[in-house]
Amino acid sequence: MPKTSDLPYRPCVGIMLVNTDGDVFVGQRLDNKVEAWQMPQGGIDPGEDPRAAAMRELGEETGIVPELVDIIAQSKDEYFYDLPDELVGKVWGGKFRGQRQIWYLARFGGSDDAVNIQTADPEFRAWKWTQPETLPDLIVPFKRKLYRDLLKEFGHLI
């Protein structure tokens, strides 16, 4: 088994989806025993455009159709996070040390009944809109800095 520091980062996208009230969508993960909430995110398929990957992931995780979403901004740089040591060999087949992510800020133009987390391959057990400043408190500890940094970058646009 290679050292964690020798492993690459998984290419990924994330979406900070905000509603007309300025609240942010978060989902409660199905695969976590603690009350872990997160914004939609997922891997970029080989050769896939990151923006297209973001819209695909949003649909796969929330059931929201692209016609109800306007992308407002893309992160200036990629964001990186490392998995805790105890998770490195357990997720993504042990191939990655963490993720490198391109984030998008997007405005949701639909109503709550357009959200359906009971998708073909569900990732969330529950969802809600939350105030942006609460995001770092809802996420697992190893992603808190990333969420704080996203709020610094996108906060003025929400």
C-alpha positions as CSV (number, residue, x, y, z in Angstrom):
1,M,0.0,0.0,0.0
2,P,1.4,3.4,-1.0
3,K,2.0,6.1,1.6
4,T,-1.0,8.6,1.8
5,S,1.3,11.4,0.7
6,D,2.0,9.5,-2.6
7,L,-1.7,9.2,-3.5
8,P,-3.3,11.7,-5.9
9,Y,-6.3,13.9,-5.2
10,R,-9.6,12.9,-6.7
11,P,-10.8,15.4,-9.3
12,C,-14.2,16.7,-8.1
13,V,-16.8,19.5,-8.3
14,G,-19.1,21.0,-5.7
15,I,-22.1,23.2,-5.9
16,M,-23.2,25.9,-3.4
17,L,-26.8,26.1,-4.4
18,V,-28.7,29.1,-2.9
19,N,-32.4,29.8,-3.0
20,T,-34.1,33.2,-3.5
21,D,-33.9,33.8,0.3
22,G,-30.1,33.4,0.3
23,D,-30.1,30.1,2.1
24,V,-27.9,27.2,1.0
25,F,-28.9,23.6,0.2
26,V,-27.4,20.9,2.3
27,G,-28.1,17.2,2.4
28,Q,-27.5,14.7,5.3
29,R,-25.4,11.9,4.1
30,L,-26.8,8.4,4.1
31,D,-23.4,6.7,4.6
32,N,-22.4,8.5,7.8
33,K,-23.5,7.6,11.3
34,V,-22.9,11.1,12.6
35,E,-25.2,13.9,11.6
36,A,-23.0,15.0,8.6
37,W,-24.5,17.5,6.2
38,Q,-22.8,18.7,3.0
39,M,-23.4,20.6,-0.2
40,P,-23.8,18.5,-3.4
41,Q,-20.4,17.4,-4.7
42,G,-19.0,14.5,-6.7
43,G,-16.3,13.2,-9.1
44,I,-15.5,14.5,-12.5
45,D,-15.6,11.6,-15.1
46,P,-12.6,11.3,-17.4
47,G,-12.9,13.9,-20.2
48,E,-16.0,15.5,-18.6
49,D,-16.3,19.3,-18.5
50,P,-16.3,20.4,-14.8
51,R,-19.4,22.6,-15.2
52,A,-21.3,19.7,-16.8
53,A,-20.1,17.4,-14.0
54,A,-21.5,19.9,-11.5
55,M,-24.9,19.9,-13.1
56,R,-24.9,16.1,-13.4
57,E,-23.9,15.7,-9.8
58,L,-26.6,18.2,-8.7
59,G,-29.2,16.2,-10.6
60,E,-28.0,12.8,-9.3
61,E,-28.0,13.9,-5.7
62,T,-31.0,16.3,-5.6
63,G,-33.2,15.5,-8.6
64,I,-33.1,19.2,-9.5
65,V,-33.2,19.7,-13.3
66,P,-30.6,22.1,-14.9
67,E,-33.4,24.4,-16.2
68,L,-34.0,25.5,-12.6
69,V,-30.4,26.4,-11.9
70,D,-28.3,29.4,-12.9
71,I,-24.6,29.2,-12.3
72,I,-23.4,32.6,-10.8
73,A,-19.7,31.9,-10.3
74,Q,-16.9,29.4,-10.4
75,S,-14.1,29.2,-7.8
76,K,-11.0,31.1,-8.8
77,D,-8.8,28.1,-7.8
78,E,-9.3,24.5,-6.9
79,Y,-9.9,23.6,-3.3
80,F,-8.1,20.7,-1.7
81,Y,-8.9,18.6,1.3
82,D,-7.2,15.5,2.8
83,L,-9.2,12.6,4.2
84,P,-8.5,11.6,7.8
85,D,-6.0,8.7,7.9
86,E,-8.7,6.2,9.0
87,L,-10.7,6.9,5.8
88,V,-7.9,6.9,3.2
89,G,-8.0,3.1,2.5
90,K,-11.8,2.9,2.8
91,V,-13.2,5.4,0.3
92,W,-12.8,5.6,-3.5
93,G,-11.1,2.2,-3.5
94,G,-8.1,3.6,-1.5
95,K,-6.8,5.3,-4.7
96,F,-7.0,8.9,-3.4
97,R,-5.7,10.9,-0.4
98,G,-8.5,13.4,-0.7
99,Q,-10.2,15.6,-3.2
100,R,-9.3,18.6,-5.4
101,Q,-12.5,20.5,-6.2
102,I,-13.8,23.2,-8.5
103,W,-16.8,24.8,-6.8
104,Y,-19.7,26.6,-8.4
105,L,-22.1,29.0,-6.8
106,A,-25.6,28.6,-8.3
107,R,-29.0,30.1,-7.8
108,F,-32.0,27.8,-7.5
109,G,-35.1,29.2,-9.3
110,G,-37.6,26.5,-8.5
111,S,-39.8,25.6,-5.6
112,D,-39.0,23.0,-2.9
113,D,-41.1,20.4,-4.6
114,A,-38.6,20.3,-7.4
115,V,-36.1,18.7,-4.9
116,N,-36.2,14.9,-4.8
117,I,-33.4,13.2,-2.9
118,Q,-34.9,9.8,-3.6
119,T,-32.8,9.5,-6.8
120,A,-31.6,6.3,-8.6
121,D,-28.6,6.1,-6.3
122,P,-29.5,8.2,-3.2
123,E,-26.7,9.9,-1.2
124,F,-28.8,11.9,1.3
125,R,-31.4,10.8,3.9
126,A,-32.6,14.4,4.5
127,W,-32.1,17.9,3.1
128,K,-32.7,21.5,4.2
129,W,-32.0,25.1,3.4
130,T,-29.6,26.7,5.9
131,Q,-28.0,30.1,6.4
132,P,-24.6,30.3,4.8
133,E,-22.8,31.1,8.1
134,T,-24.0,27.8,9.6
135,L,-22.2,25.7,6.9
136,P,-18.9,25.1,8.7
137,D,-20.7,23.9,11.8
138,L,-22.7,21.3,9.8
139,I,-19.9,19.7,7.9
140,V,-17.5,17.0,9.0
141,P,-14.5,18.5,10.8
142,F,-11.9,17.7,8.0
143,K,-13.9,19.8,5.5
144,R,-14.6,22.9,7.7
145,K,-11.7,25.0,6.5
146,L,-12.8,24.3,2.9
147,Y,-16.4,25.5,3.7
148,R,-15.0,28.6,5.5
149,D,-12.9,29.4,2.4
150,L,-15.9,29.0,0.1
151,L,-17.9,31.4,2.2
152,K,-15.1,33.9,1.9
153,E,-15.0,33.5,-1.9
154,F,-18.7,33.3,-2.6
155,G,-20.3,35.1,0.4
156,H,-20.6,38.5,-1.2
157,L,-22.5,37.0,-4.2
158,I,-25.0,35.0,-2.2
